[in-house]
C-alpha cells in the first residue's frame, strides 16, 4: 500500500485483540534506492511471507536498514531474519540490547533521540524518543512528507497500553507539536489521516480515564486496580482485561506520585522455591523445543509436498498406464 511518495506499508491481517485489524511493516526510501523497514512483525512465517511477497511483487529496492519502534516481540521478532535473509543492517533503540536478547545479531547500530537516517534523494527520517508505552519506544518522522511512524505509541483502531503514564503524556504532547504532520502510520490498525485530532483524542482519553478513576475512588473506600478496571471497563472484551488493568495501574502510580491518593501496600505471594523455579524454567524450555521441532516438521512436510509435484507419482504405480492412438 502506497502511503506517500517514499512510504509503503505491508499490512498483515491480525486476529489478536491486542492488534486490531492489522500489524504493519513499513518501507521508507526512494524508488530504486536503499529502503528502511520500520518494525518486522513476529518471528512467524506469516509476516515473512507477506514481506517477501511484497518485495518480490512490488518493491524495486533492497532493504538497507531494518529498525524497530520498540522491543516488544510482535515488532522485533524478525530482526535476525531480516539480516540473514534480506542482508539488512539492523538498528535498534539505544539501550535496547538487553531488552532484545536472542532476537538480534551480534552487530547492530543504535538510534537515539535526535538522530537522522539519510536514505538519499532527500529522504531523511528523524528519530524521536517517545517513552511511555515502553521504556524504549521511538517514533520516526519523515517531515517533508508529513508521515509519522508511531509503533504502539498511537494505534490506528484503538487506544494503547501504557507503561509510564507521566512519560507517555509528555510524548503525546511532543508529537502534537510536530510541523507538517499529515498522516500517522501505526504499528497496528488503520492508517490515521487526521493525526492531530487523533493525538489530541489520546490526550483527552487519558484525562477521562483519570477522572473516572478518581470518581470511582470517591467515597468507595480502598479498591484494587482490578476492581477499578471492572468498574471503568464494564463491557470490555475479557481478553483485554489485564491490558486495561495495566493502564489503570499506570494512572494510580501517577496519582500516588502526585500525592493525590494514598496506597495501602499489598501482600505479595511468597516467592517460589529455587527448585520450583528451575523446574518451571526447564518445562518452558522443553515446551519451546517441542514447538520449534513441530515448526521444522511442518516446514519439511510442506517442502516435501512441493517436491512431490515435480516428480511422477511412483508411489502409486510400479508401471504407470501407457497411452497411444488407436
C-alpha distance (Angstrom), angle and dihedral (degrees) to the residues before:
residue distance angle dihedral
X1 . . .
X2 3.81 . .
X3 3.81 112.0 .
X4 3.79 101.0 171.8
X5 3.79 137.8 -22.0
X6 3.81 92.7 -70.4
X7 3.82 102.7 23.6
X8 3.80 131.1 82.1
X9 3.81 129.2 174.8
X10 3.80 129.9 -146.5
X11 3.82 100.7 -159.1
X12 3.81 113.0 -165.0
X13 3.84 115.9 -163.7
X14 3.81 110.7 -118.7
X15 3.81 129.9 -168.2
X16 3.81 96.1 -169.8
X17 3.84 107.4 116.7
X18 3.81 88.1 -139.1
X19 3.84 89.0 57.9
X20 3.82 105.2 46.1
X21 3.81 117.9 -159.7
X22 3.81 101.5 -21.4
X23 3.76 146.3 9.7
X24 3.80 106.3 -145.5
X25 3.78 136.2 -151.1
X26 3.80 114.6 -165.0
X27 3.79 129.2 -152.3
X28 3.80 118.5 -158.9
X29 3.78 127.3 -173.8
X30 3.79 145.9 81.8
X31 3.78 120.2 -64.0
X32 3.78 109.9 -86.7
X33 3.80 94.2 10.2
X34 3.78 137.3 95.2
X35 3.80 112.9 -58.9
X36 3.78 132.3 -149.4
X37 3.80 118.8 -141.1
X38 3.80 116.9 -151.1
X39 3.83 110.5 -155.2
X40 3.78 122.9 -15.1
X41 3.81 108.6 -149.8
X42 3.78 129.8 -123.1
X43 3.80 122.1 -31.2
X44 3.79 92.7 -101.0
X45 3.78 127.9 112.5
X46 3.80 94.9 -112.0
X47 3.80 92.2 71.5
X48 3.79 93.1 40.9
X49 3.81 91.3 50.1
X50 3.81 92.4 50.3
X51 3.79 93.0 48.7
X52 3.79 94.7 43.5
X53 3.80 91.0 46.6
X54 3.78 91.8 50.5
X55 3.78 92.2 47.5
X56 3.80 92.0 49.1
X57 3.80 96.5 44.7
X58 3.79 103.6 34.5
X59 3.80 117.8 9.2
X60 3.77 121.5 91.2
X61 3.80 93.2 -175.1
X62 3.77 140.4 72.3
X63 3.79 124.3 -116.5
X64 3.79 104.9 -108.4
X65 3.80 100.8 171.1
X66 3.80 132.6 17.4
X67 3.78 116.8 -161.6
X68 3.80 138.5 164.7
X69 3.79 139.1 -139.5
X70 3.83 92.5 -135.5
X71 3.79 142.4 -18.8
X72 3.82 101.2 -93.3
X73 3.78 111.3 128.1
X74 3.81 97.0 -118.7
X75 3.82 88.4 61.8
X76 3.80 102.4 36.0
X77 3.80 105.4 33.9
X78 3.81 96.5 104.7
X79 3.81 101.7 47.0
X80 3.81 94.0 107.0
X81 3.80 89.8 45.0
X82 3.81 91.5 50.9
X83 3.80 90.3 52.2
X84 3.81 94.8 45.8
X85 3.80 101.3 37.3
X86 3.82 102.3 29.8
X87 3.80 100.2 29.2
X88 3.80 91.6 -125.2
X89 3.77 124.9 160.3
X90 3.81 111.0 -123.5
X91 3.81 123.5 -130.0
X92 3.81 122.0 -176.7
X93 3.81 135.6 179.3
X94 3.79 112.9 -79.4
X95 3.79 109.0 -94.8
X96 3.78 91.6 19.3
X97 3.80 99.6 110.8
X98 3.82 94.5 94.2
X99 3.81 90.8 46.8
X100 3.82 90.6 53.2
X101 3.79 98.4 47.2
X102 3.80 110.6 158.3
X103 3.82 93.7 9.6
X104 3.79 102.1 79.4
X105 3.81 135.1 60.2
X106 3.78 119.5 -111.4
X107 3.79 93.7 -100.0
X108 3.80 117.7 56.9
X109 3.79 137.0 150.0
X110 3.80 121.5 -130.5
X111 3.79 130.7 -135.8
X112 3.79 126.7 -152.4
X113 3.78 136.2 -175.4
X114 3.81 110.3 -69.0
X115 3.80 96.2 22.8
X116 3.78 119.3 131.9
X117 3.81 129.0 -148.1
X118 3.82 110.7 -148.5
X119 3.82 110.7 -156.6
X120 3.80 95.8 173.7
X121 3.80 132.0 -111.7
X122 3.79 89.5 68.6
X123 3.81 94.9 -58.4
X124 3.81 106.0 137.7
X125 3.80 120.8 167.9
X126 3.81 118.4 -157.2
X127 3.81 120.2 -145.1
X128 3.83 114.9 -138.2
X129 3.80 122.2 -174.8
X130 3.82 108.0 -137.8
X131 3.82 107.7 171.8
X132 3.77 118.0 -177.9
X133 3.78 108.4 83.7
X134 3.81 85.3 53.9
X135 3.77 134.3 -7.1
X136 3.81 92.6 -104.7
X137 3.82 101.7 37.5
X138 3.79 115.2 147.2
X139 3.77 135.2 -178.4
X140 3.78 125.8 -154.3
X141 3.80 122.5 -145.7
X142 3.79 130.3 -161.1
X143 3.79 95.8 -167.3
X144 3.81 100.6 -176.9
X145 3.83 89.6 57.5
X146 3.80 95.0 34.0
X147 3.82 95.1 -125.3
X148 3.82 119.8 146.1
X149 3.82 121.9 -169.7
X150 3.81 109.3 -154.8
X151 3.81 107.7 173.3
X152 3.82 104.0 -162.9
X153 3.81 95.9 -25.2
X154 3.81 85.8 92.4
X155 3.80 124.1 10.1
X156 3.77 128.5 -155.4
X157 3.79 101.6 -130.0
X158 3.82 107.0 23.1
X159 3.78 144.6 9.1
X160 3.79 119.9 -80.4
X161 3.79 139.5 -125.2
X162 3.79 119.6 -95.7
X163 3.80 128.7 -145.7
X164 3.84 97.9 -179.7
X165 3.80 114.5 18.0
X166 3.79 96.9 -168.0
X167 3.80 92.6 54.2
X168 3.79 91.0 41.5
X169 3.81 93.6 55.5
X170 3.82 90.3 50.3
X171 3.82 89.9 50.0
X172 3.82 92.0 52.7
X173 3.80 91.4 49.3
X174 3.80 89.9 50.9
X175 3.80 92.5 51.5
X176 3.80 90.7 49.6
X177 3.82 88.4 61.1
X178 3.81 95.5 56.3
X179 3.81 113.5 121.7
X180 3.81 122.8 -124.2
X181 3.82 93.9 10.3
X182 3.82 109.2 172.3
X183 3.81 109.8 153.2
X184 3.81 138.8 14.4
X185 3.79 121.4 -144.1
X186 3.83 105.6 -159.6
X187 3.78 128.3 -162.8
X188 3.80 90.6 -118.9
X189 3.78 132.8 19.9
X190 3.77 135.9 18.7
X191 3.79 126.5 -22.3
X192 3.83 110.3 -92.5
X193 3.81 114.0 -130.3
X194 3.83 96.4 175.3
X195 3.83 97.1 56.4
X196 3.80 102.0 164.9
X197 3.79 92.7 44.8
X198 3.82 90.3 49.8
X199 3.80 93.5 47.8
X200 3.80 90.2 49.6
X201 3.80 89.1 48.0
X202 3.81 88.5 56.3
X203 3.81 90.3 51.2
X204 3.81 91.4 47.9
X205 3.80 91.4 45.9
X206 3.80 93.2 56.0
X207 3.81 89.9 47.8
X208 3.81 89.5 51.2
X209 3.82 92.1 50.4
X210 3.79 89.8 50.8
X211 3.82 90.8 53.2
X212 3.80 90.7 48.4
X213 3.79 91.7 52.0
X214 3.80 92.8 48.6
X215 3.81 90.7 47.9
X216 3.82 91.5 48.9
X217 3.82 90.1 51.7
X218 3.81 93.6 47.0
X219 3.79 107.4 105.1
X220 3.78 91.7 -18.3
X221 3.79 99.4 104.3
X222 3.81 124.4 -131.4
X223 3.81 113.4 -24.6
X224 3.78 135.7 179.5
X225 3.79 122.9 -118.3
X226 3.81 88.5 -111.2
X227 3.82 92.1 54.6
X228 3.79 90.4 48.8
X229 3.81 91.2 48.6
X230 3.82 91.3 53.9
X231 3.80 90.5 52.8
X232 3.79 96.1 45.3
X233 3.82 96.7 41.5
X234 3.84 102.8 36.5
X235 3.82 95.8 154.8
X236 3.80 99.2 37.5
X237 3.80 121.2 136.2
X238 3.81 102.3 -99.4
X239 3.79 90.4 -130.3
X240 3.82 88.2 66.4
X241 3.80 97.9 49.9
X242 3.80 97.4 101.7
X243 3.80 91.3 47.9
X244 3.81 89.4 51.1
X245 3.80 91.6 47.9
X246 3.80 88.7 52.1
X247 3.80 89.1 57.4
X248 3.80 91.5 47.6
X249 3.82 89.7 52.3
X250 3.81 90.1 50.5
X251 3.79 89.0 56.5
X252 3.80 91.7 45.9
X253 3.82 91.8 51.8
X254 3.80 91.1 52.3
X255 3.82 92.5 45.6
X256 3.80 89.8 50.2
X257 3.82 92.1 47.9
X258 3.80 88.6 52.8
X259 3.82 90.6 51.0
X260 3.80 93.1 -117.7
X261 3.79 96.5 121.1
X262 3.80 135.6 31.5
X263 3.79 121.4 -129.6
X264 3.78 125.4 -144.1
X265 3.79 104.4 -154.2
X266 3.79 114.4 -119.6
X267 3.77 127.3 -131.2
X268 3.80 110.8 -114.8
X269 3.77 121.9 -147.3
X270 3.76 116.3 -100.5
X271 3.79 110.7 -92.1
X272 3.77 115.8 -103.1
X273 3.76 118.5 -102.6
X274 3.79 117.7 -94.4
X275 3.79 90.2 -112.7
X276 3.81 90.9 53.6
X277 3.79 91.9 48.4
X278 3.81 91.8 49.3
X279 3.80 90.5 47.8
X280 3.82 91.9 50.9
X281 3.80 90.8 47.9
X282 3.79 90.8 51.7
X283 3.81 91.9 47.7
X284 3.81 89.5 51.6
X285 3.81 90.7 48.6
X286 3.81 92.1 50.5
X287 3.81 90.8 47.6
X288 3.80 91.0 51.4
X289 3.82 90.1 49.8
X290 3.81 91.1 52.4
X291 3.81 90.9 49.4
X292 3.81 91.7 49.5
X293 3.81 91.4 47.9
X294 3.81 90.3 49.7
X295 3.81 90.6 51.4
X296 3.81 90.9 49.7
X297 3.81 91.0 49.4
X298 3.79 90.9 48.7
X299 3.80 90.8 50.9
X300 3.81 91.6 47.3
X301 3.80 91.3 48.7
X302 3.80 91.9 51.0
X303 3.80 92.3 48.6
X304 3.79 91.8 48.6
X305 3.80 90.1 50.7
X306 3.80 89.9 52.5
X307 3.80 92.7 47.3
X308 3.78 89.8 50.2
X309 3.81 88.5 62.8
X310 3.80 89.6 61.9
X311 3.83 95.8 59.0
X312 3.82 137.0 55.0
X313 3.84 117.6 -91.8
X314 3.83 94.1 -99.7
X315 3.81 90.6 158.2
X316 3.82 87.4 69.1
X317 3.80 102.2 43.7
X318 3.78 138.2 42.5
X319 3.79 84.4 -172.3
X320 3.82 117.1 7.9
X321 3.81 120.0 -140.4
X322 3.80 115.0 -86.2
X323 3.78 124.8 -144.1
X324 3.79 133.8 -155.0
X325 3.78 138.3 161.0
X326 3.83 117.7 -89.6
